[in-house]
Amino acid sequence: MKVIIRQPVSDAEFKAYYDLRWRVLRKPWDMPVGSERDDGDASASHFMAVIEHGKIVGAGRLHFNSAIEGQIRYMAVDEAYQKMSIGRKLITTMEAHALDRGARKIILNARDYAVEFYRLLGYKIVEKTYILFDSIQHYMMEKQLTHE
């Protein structure tokens, strides 16, 4: 299966991108449509994983907290396409994008069940942070970026 990581450009692509974020990250906890968005979306860079026929199966967002610190949020891969390296491809694309724009570090808040995924990509836990939806523990993680 060929997977292309790129940024959404059309209204239809953004609609499908946000729908995937909602279905994976909010719907299982009965959160309303719209809860998958925040004020940072307007200034962030958005990335999606696309397969045959333009189907969007993964999504992630990168924004900058400072000139040298990027933050990844809203990572989502359709359940039917997990464990196929799609998340890894999204992360490495966002890291390269951040590095090209001067970032030296990426931070993120990982759900407890995703910590090992991020560890395998070189992220380290900084601290235990918040609990989302009364059940999902999050951990602040970071990774130093370097030109290799």
N, C-alpha and C positions, 0 to 999 in steps of 0.2 A: 504494500500500500504506500503510495506516494503521499507525503505530507509536506505542505508548503506553509511556512510561517511568514505572515505579512501583516500589514496594518489594514484595518477596514477602511474603505474609502467612500462607499455609497451609503445612502440612508438605509437601504435594505440590508447591507452587511452589518451596519451598526445595530440595527434592530435584532438581527440574528445573534450577534455578539452579546448584546445585553440579555437576550432571552436565555442564552446558554449560561451566563453568569447567574441569572435568577434560578434556573432549573437545578443547577448543581449546588449553588452556595446558599440559597434562601428557601426555595420551595419545600425541601425536606423538613424544614422547621416551621412550616405554615406562615412564612413571612410574605407580605404582599409584593406584587410586582411594583417596582420602583425602589425597593429596599436594597437592590443590587447596585445602586448608583449613589454617588455623593458629589459634593461640590468640586472635588479635585478632578473629576472626569474631563472637564472642559480644557484643562491645561496639561493633561497627562498624555503619554504615548500609549496607544492601545495595540495589542498584538493578538492575532488569532491563528489557529492551526486549521488549515483547510485541506480537505481530501477531495476525492473525485466529485465531479458535478457541483463544486463550490460549497459542499457541506462543511459547516464550521463545527469542529469537534473539540476545540480548546481555545482558551482565552486567558489573557493576563494584561495587567496594567503596570506601567512604570511612570513614576513621577519623581521629581527632584525635591529633596528637603533642603538642600544647599547646593552650592556649585560642585561639591565633591561627593555628595551622598545621594544615591538613588534609593527608591523604595519600590518594591514589587508588592502589588495588592491584587485581590480578586483573581487569583489563579484558579482556573477551573478546567477540567477535562471531562467530557461526556463519559459517563460510567461505562458505556459499551466500548470505549476506546482507551481506557486506562491500562497501564502496564504495557504500553506500546512505544515508549520513549517520547511521546508527544509533549508531556510536561517538561522533560529534559530539554527538548528542542526549543520550547517557549522560553525557558529560563536562560539558556545559553544565548538566544537571540536578544533578549532584553539586557543581559549583561554586556554583550558586545555593543549594543546601542548606547547604553549608559557610559561605557568606557570611551567610546568615540566622542561623547559629549563632555568628557572631563571628569566623570565620576571615578572615585578611587575606592568606594565602598558601596555595597548594596545591603540594605536591611529589609526585613520582612517579619510579619507576625504569622507564624505557622500554627495551624491547628494541630492538636496533639497527635492525631493519626498521620500527619504529613511530616513530622519532624525527621524521621529516618530518610525520607525522600530527599529533603534538603541537605541533610548531613552527607549523603552520598554525592551531592553536588558541591561539597566544600563549605557549607554553611555551618556556623557554630552557634550554640545557644548562648545568648547574652543574659537573658533573665526570663523567668516565668512572668507572664503579663496578665491578661484579662480572661474572663470566661464569657463566651458569647452564647446567647440563647439558653442560659442557665445550665449548660452542659458541655460546652466545648472549650477546654483549656487551650490557651494560646501561649506561644513562646516567641519572644523577640530573638531573631537570629540575624547573623551578619556574615558577610564574606568580603574580604579585601580583593579588589580587582587589580590585575596587572596586565601589561602588554606582554604576551608570550611570543 
